[in-house]
Amino acid sequence: MVELRPGLFTELFAEINREAQVKSRTFLTRLAVAVERQAKVNASSGAHRRNTPTPASPGSGPAVISGTLRRSLTHSPIVFTGGGWETKVGTGVGLTPPYGRTPSSLYGLYLETGLKNGATYPFLKPAFDFGVRIVAPQLYQAIYRPGWPRV
């Protein structure tokens, strides 16, 4: 039998909170890495030289020309905000392909949302969807409920 001494609940809830913070940060880190990895896969639908037809089909991810877009895909450091842990996955700043002046962040936006001809070559949204539907449930089970039977 455990005696309910003053401060016991405060100590227990502080310990639960610390453990939840560690698990939440771990969860988000692993999810960000998985989404980033999938975005790089999605941004590799074949390859071709500049000014030649793309082997990628509209609606699928873009094909590799120089690899700058794929190399620019990253995630920001995991930081704690007032609402919890936060990170962003997408194109990093400062990378420009060797043949042009359009930074990969802007080029990635055009591919994701639509080129002048209206064709889209999404790679981030499908990676996010993959993360939410496939990776997140597996991570949740592994991090928050290890050893618990599935209900």
N, C-alpha and C positions, 0 to 999 in steps of 0.2 A: 504494500500500500504506500502511495506517495503522499507526503504531507503537502498541503497547499500553503506554502509559505508566501509572504509578501514578495511581489516582483516575479513570481514564477511564470505567470502568463506573459508578462512583458518579455522575459528572457526567451520563452518558447516562440512567441510570435516574431521576435527579432531574428532568431535563428531560422525560422521558416522563410522570412523575407530575404535574408542573405542567400539562402539556398535557391530561392526562386529567381533572384537576380542573376546568379551565376548560370543557372539553367537557361534562363531567357536569353542571356548574351550568347551562350553556346549555341542555342537553337538558331538565333538570327545569323550568327557567323556562318554556320554550316549551310543555312538556307541561301544566304547571299552568294557563297562560293558555288553552290549547285546551280543557281540561276545564272551566274556569270559564265560558268562552264557550258551550260546549255546554250546561252546566247552566242558563244563562240562557235559552237557546233552549227547552230542555225545560220550564222553569218558565213558559212562555208559551203554553199550549194554549188559546187563545181568551181572552176577557175577559168580565167581568160585574160588575154592581153588587153590593155587599154585601147579603146576605139574599135573593138571587135564585138560581135554580138554576144550577149551573156547567155550562158547555158541555163541560168536560173529562170524559173517560171514566175510570172507575177503571182503574188499571194504566198510564195515560198520565200525563204531567206535569200539574201543576195549571194552572188558568186564572188570569189576572191579575185581582185585585180592585183593589188600590191601587198595586201595583208595588213594595211594600216588600220582599217576599221576593226578587224578582229583583235589586233594588238592593243587597241585603245579601250577595249571592253574591260571594265574593272568594277570594283565596289569601293565605296568610301569607308573610312574607318567607322567602326561600331561606336556610337556615342550614346550616352544616357541623356535624355531630355526629360522635361517634366512629366511627359506621358509614358515614358518607357524607353526602351532601346530603339535606335534608329540607324539605318544605313541606306545608301542609294546604290543601285546597280545600273550601269549604263556606260556611255562613252566618256573617257577621260578627256581632259582639255589639253591642248598644246600639240597634238599629233596631226600632221598634215602629210598626205601621200607625196612621194617624190615627184610626181608629175603634175601637181596642181596646187591651187591656193585655198581650196575649200577644206577647212578643218574636218577631221573625222567626226567630231560631235555634230556638226551641221549636216554633213553627208549622211550620217546615220539617221538623223531626224527626217531627212528627205526620203530615204529608203523606207523608213518605218511608216510615215504618214502619207507619202505619195510624191512621185516625181512630177515633172511638168506634164508628162503624157498621162498622168493619173495612175500609173502602175505602182503598186506597193510591193515591197520586199521585206516584210516584217521579220524581225529576229528577236527583239526584246520582249514584246507582248507574248509570243508563244513560249519563250523561256520562263517568263513570269507565271503563265498559266501552268506550265509543267511543274514549276516549283510549288505552287499552291495545291495542285491536284495530286501530284505524285510524291514529291519529296517531303513536304510539310507533314502529312499524316505519318509517314515513316519516322521522321525526326521526332515528332511528338511522342510516338510510342516508345522510341529508344531513349529519349531524354527525360520525359516527365513520368512515364509509366513503366520503367523497366521491371520485368518479371510479373507484371499484372496481367491477368488473362483478359483477352479482348471480350468486350460485351456485345 
